[in-house]
Amino acid sequence: MQLQLNSKWRAILAEEIQQPYFSELLGIVDLEYQNHTCYPPKDLIFSAFEQCSFSHTKVVIIGQDPYHGKGEANGLCFSVNDGIKIPPSLRNIYRELVDDLGNIFIPNSGNLESWANQGVLLLNAGLTVREDLPNSHKHLQWGQFTDAVIQKISDEKEHVVFLLWGSFAHKKGAKINREKHLVLESGHPSPMSANQGKWFGNKHFSKTNAYLESKGLKPINWLNQ
């Protein structure tokens, strides 16, 4: 499979993508797409990087793997294509966003491209999945690659906000340098976690913007659709 990663990210991640495991990974993923229905579409596997450059990255949200239903995944964590019913976790994200920012209207599209275009890297730990089989590509080495992405951002940038939602994301972000970045943790926005009081009220959206502004950076317009 051809690596559809733009030249700037390729340069940033050059050491990683030259590792033997990465070419093996792409080969296995290619076979998966040949033999099974997988998501997102091949040309959107690296969409998170395409829509949010390294230099522009101000916020990182870490998800687990893409949505596994037909037409849902678009390469951005928690995001779905326009016209797709908003999934439960994203609906809870929107509820918290509205409560936090005092907005009246919940967004009616689950497409988070507007966040990505403002510098929010919407990064799933695994970039692919088989249809109707969540975590089916967990055994692949996507995790090694995305660990390297997170570490590169932690090491080479300053004043990035990392939003870690749920125990999986907490572990994934364990090595982030918390002296030069803001790391916000809460429960996962999935209904089970949210209904147990681990999600609502975290105020991560307002806290993110307050931090960015304190560092002279432009806040995210979370309600921009």
Secondary structure as a PSIPRED ss2 file (coil, helix, strand):
# PSIPRED VFORMAT (PSIPRED V4.0)

   1 M C   1.000  0.000  0.000
   2 Q C   1.000  0.000  0.000
   3 L C   1.000  0.000  0.000
   4 Q C   1.000  0.000  0.000
   5 L C   1.000  0.000  0.000
   6 N C   1.000  0.000  0.000
   7 S H   0.000  1.000  0.000
   8 K H   0.000  1.000  0.000
   9 W H   0.000  1.000  0.000
  10 R H   0.000  1.000  0.000
  11 A H   0.000  1.000  0.000
  12 I H   0.000  1.000  0.000
  13 L C   1.000  0.000  0.000
  14 A H   0.000  1.000  0.000
  15 E H   0.000  1.000  0.000
  16 E H   0.000  1.000  0.000
  17 I H   0.000  1.000  0.000
  18 Q C   1.000  0.000  0.000
  19 Q C   1.000  0.000  0.000
  20 P H   0.000  1.000  0.000
  21 Y H   0.000  1.000  0.000
  22 F H   0.000  1.000  0.000
  23 S H   0.000  1.000  0.000
  24 E H   0.000  1.000  0.000
  25 L H   0.000  1.000  0.000
  26 L H   0.000  1.000  0.000
  27 G H   0.000  1.000  0.000
  28 I H   0.000  1.000  0.000
  29 V H   0.000  1.000  0.000
  30 D H   0.000  1.000  0.000
  31 L H   0.000  1.000  0.000
  32 E H   0.000  1.000  0.000
  33 Y H   0.000  1.000  0.000
  34 Q H   0.000  1.000  0.000
  35 N H   0.000  1.000  0.000
  36 H C   1.000  0.000  0.000
  37 T C   1.000  0.000  0.000
  38 C E   0.000  0.000  1.000
  39 Y E   0.000  0.000  1.000
  40 P C   1.000  0.000  0.000
  41 P C   1.000  0.000  0.000
  42 K H   0.000  1.000  0.000
  43 D H   0.000  1.000  0.000
  44 L H   0.000  1.000  0.000
  45 I C   1.000  0.000  0.000
  46 F C   1.000  0.000  0.000
  47 S H   0.000  1.000  0.000
  48 A H   0.000  1.000  0.000
  49 F H   0.000  1.000  0.000
  50 E H   0.000  1.000  0.000
  51 Q H   0.000  1.000  0.000
  52 C C   1.000  0.000  0.000
  53 S C   1.000  0.000  0.000
  54 F C   1.000  0.000  0.000
  55 S C   1.000  0.000  0.000
  56 H C   1.000  0.000  0.000
  57 T C   1.000  0.000  0.000
  58 K C   1.000  0.000  0.000
  59 V E   0.000  0.000  1.000
  60 V E   0.000  0.000  1.000
  61 I E   0.000  0.000  1.000
  62 I E   0.000  0.000  1.000
  63 G E   0.000  0.000  1.000
  64 Q C   1.000  0.000  0.000
  65 D C   1.000  0.000  0.000
  66 P C   1.000  0.000  0.000
  67 Y C   1.000  0.000  0.000
  68 H C   1.000  0.000  0.000
  69 G C   1.000  0.000  0.000
  70 K C   1.000  0.000  0.000
  71 G C   1.000  0.000  0.000
  72 E C   1.000  0.000  0.000
  73 A E   0.000  0.000  1.000
  74 N C   1.000  0.000  0.000
  75 G C   1.000  0.000  0.000
  76 L C   1.000  0.000  0.000
  77 C C   1.000  0.000  0.000
  78 F C   1.000  0.000  0.000
  79 S C   1.000  0.000  0.000
  80 V E   0.000  0.000  1.000
  81 N C   1.000  0.000  0.000
  82 D C   1.000  0.000  0.000
  83 G C   1.000  0.000  0.000
  84 I C   1.000  0.000  0.000
  85 K C   1.000  0.000  0.000
  86 I C   1.000  0.000  0.000
  87 P C   1.000  0.000  0.000
  88 P H   0.000  1.000  0.000
  89 S H   0.000  1.000  0.000
  90 L H   0.000  1.000  0.000
  91 R H   0.000  1.000  0.000
  92 N H   0.000  1.000  0.000
  93 I H   0.000  1.000  0.000
  94 Y H   0.000  1.000  0.000
  95 R H   0.000  1.000  0.000
  96 E H   0.000  1.000  0.000
  97 L H   0.000  1.000  0.000
  98 V H   0.000  1.000  0.000
  99 D H   0.000  1.000  0.000
 100 D H   0.000  1.000  0.000
 101 L H   0.000  1.000  0.000
 102 G C   1.000  0.000  0.000
 103 N C   1.000  0.000  0.000
 104 I C   1.000  0.000  0.000
 105 F C   1.000  0.000  0.000
 106 I C   1.000  0.000  0.000
 107 P C   1.000  0.000  0.000
 108 N C   1.000  0.000  0.000
 109 S C   1.000  0.000  0.000
 110 G C   1.000  0.000  0.000
 111 N C   1.000  0.000  0.000
 112 L C   1.000  0.000  0.000
 113 E H   0.000  1.000  0.000
 114 S H   0.000  1.000  0.000
 115 W H   0.000  1.000  0.000
 116 A H   0.000  1.000  0.000
 117 N C   1.000  0.000  0.000
 118 Q C   1.000  0.000  0.000
 119 G C   1.000  0.000  0.000
 120 V E   0.000  0.000  1.000
 121 L E   0.000  0.000  1.000
 122 L E   0.000  0.000  1.000
 123 L E   0.000  0.000  1.000
 124 N E   0.000  0.000  1.000
 125 A C   1.000  0.000  0.000
 126 G C   1.000  0.000  0.000
 127 L C   1.000  0.000  0.000
 128 T C   1.000  0.000  0.000
 129 V E   0.000  0.000  1.000
 130 R E   0.000  0.000  1.000
 131 E C   1.000  0.000  0.000
 132 D C   1.000  0.000  0.000
 133 L E   0.000  0.000  1.000
 134 P C   1.000  0.000  0.000
 135 N C   1.000  0.000  0.000
 136 S C   1.000  0.000  0.000
 137 H C   1.000  0.000  0.000
 138 K C   1.000  0.000  0.000
 139 H C   1.000  0.000  0.000
 140 L C   1.000  0.000  0.000
 141 Q C   1.000  0.000  0.000
 142 W H   0.000  1.000  0.000
 143 G H   0.000  1.000  0.000
 144 Q H   0.000  1.000  0.000
 145 F H   0.000  1.000  0.000
 146 T H   0.000  1.000  0.000
 147 D H   0.000  1.000  0.000
 148 A H   0.000  1.000  0.000
 149 V H   0.000  1.000  0.000
 150 I H   0.000  1.000  0.000
 151 Q H   0.000  1.000  0.000
 152 K H   0.000  1.000  0.000
 153 I H   0.000  1.000  0.000
 154 S H   0.000  1.000  0.000
 155 D H   0.000  1.000  0.000
 156 E H   0.000  1.000  0.000
 157 K C   1.000  0.000  0.000
 158 E C   1.000  0.000  0.000
 159 H C   1.000  0.000  0.000
 160 V C   1.000  0.000  0.000
 161 V E   0.000  0.000  1.000
 162 F E   0.000  0.000  1.000
 163 L E   0.000  0.000  1.000
 164 L E   0.000  0.000  1.000
 165 W E   0.000  0.000  1.000
 166 G C   1.000  0.000  0.000
 167 S H   0.000  1.000  0.000
 168 F H   0.000  1.000  0.000
 169 A H   0.000  1.000  0.000
 170 H H   0.000  1.000  0.000
 171 K H   0.000  1.000  0.000
 172 K H   0.000  1.000  0.000
 173 G C   1.000  0.000  0.000
 174 A C   1.000  0.000  0.000
 175 K C   1.000  0.000  0.000
 176 I C   1.000  0.000  0.000
 177 N C   1.000  0.000  0.000
 178 R C   1.000  0.000  0.000
 179 E C   1.000  0.000  0.000
 180 K C   1.000  0.000  0.000
 181 H C   1.000  0.000  0.000
 182 L E   0.000  0.000  1.000
 183 V E   0.000  0.000  1.000
 184 L E   0.000  0.000  1.000
 185 E E   0.000  0.000  1.000
 186 S E   0.000  0.000  1.000
 187 G C   1.000  0.000  0.000
 188 H C   1.000  0.000  0.000
 189 P C   1.000  0.000  0.000
 190 S C   1.000  0.000  0.000
 191 P H   0.000  1.000  0.000
 192 M H   0.000  1.000  0.000
 193 S H   0.000  1.000  0.000
 194 A H   0.000  1.000  0.000
 195 N C   1.000  0.000  0.000
 196 Q C   1.000  0.000  0.000
 197 G C   1.000  0.000  0.000
 198 K C   1.000  0.000  0.000
 199 W C   1.000  0.000  0.000
 200 F C   1.000  0.000  0.000
 201 G C   1.000  0.000  0.000
 202 N C   1.000  0.000  0.000
 203 K C   1.000  0.000  0.000
 204 H H   0.000  1.000  0.000
 205 F H   0.000  1.000  0.000
 206 S H   0.000  1.000  0.000
 207 K H   0.000  1.000  0.000
 208 T H   0.000  1.000  0.000
 209 N H   0.000  1.000  0.000
 210 A H   0.000  1.000  0.000
 211 Y H   0.000  1.000  0.000
 212 L H   0.000  1.000  0.000
 213 E H   0.000  1.000  0.000
 214 S H   0.000  1.000  0.000
 215 K C   1.000  0.000  0.000
 216 G C   1.000  0.000  0.000
 217 L C   1.000  0.000  0.000
 218 K C   1.000  0.000  0.000
 219 P C   1.000  0.000  0.000
 220 I C   1.000  0.000  0.000
 221 N C   1.000  0.000  0.000
 222 W C   1.000  0.000  0.000
 223 L C   1.000  0.000  0.000
 224 N C   1.000  0.000  0.000
 225 Q C   1.000  0.000  0.000
